[in-house]
Amino acid sequence: MASKKSLYSKIIKLFSTSLLGFISGHYYLNKEQLQKIRLQIGKNSKEHIRLYESKFSNLVGKGDAVSFASGRMGFYALMKVMNIGPGDEVILCGYTCSVMPNAVLRTGAKPVYSDIDSSTYGSSASSIKKCMSSKTKLVVAQHSFGIPCEIDQIYQVCQLHNILLVEDCALTLGSTLNNKKVGTFGNAAIFSTDHSKPINTIIGGFIYSEDSTIIEKLRIFPIIKCNLFSKNSI
């Protein structure tokens, strides 16, 4: 029988390598890196945030990104600037995090679940097509576990019916389909950087888009929201 120490070593080895698909081993900041972070605290935060957003967006494509405290907050803000609300339907992948339908419900819209594609474990183009109705305003195409879904086909369906398309890239960063990176097919894309995602900042997320109008609206969305609750708001 293997000793406890030997078993422990095997477990550590398993979780410190890239044997688990897109999940790589942990990376810890060294003393020099920590010192650089400490030196930046208290400086112009807006400048650092813009640099952070710019460097992240460069990983995806030629568009821009807006950072949020979480991917779900970004998704909610995105739907608001896209005028998603009561009477609208938003198609989601049947296998998704509960924060996605919760965000949809908060806008007053109705979440509609499409089936999962057995080959990609993400959104199915044929199922999305079946779920569409005259009330469908937005489709969220989910890329699961680093595997691109049928995003090229989903894009064509959305174009044909003039429906907004958002890619859920929370679990997928840098993957490509036909030499085109995920996150660049739709009107916008959601990325998460919480503790379980490809890039880990404990909490956080981004909305990426190559539509400058969407980016501009997202940048002022928090300001508008705050003004709604201020004493001087109309």
Secondary structure by P-SEA (a helix, b strand, c coil): cccaaaaaaaaaaaaacccccccccbbbbcaaaaaaaaaacccaaaaaaaaaaaaaaaacccbbbbbcccaaaaaaaaaaaacccccbbbbbbccccaaaaaaaaaacbbbbbbbbccccccccaaaaaaaccccccbbbbbbccccccaaaaaaaaaaaabbbbbbccccccccccccccccccccbbbbbbcccccccccccbbbbcccaaaaaaaaaaaaaaaaaaccccc
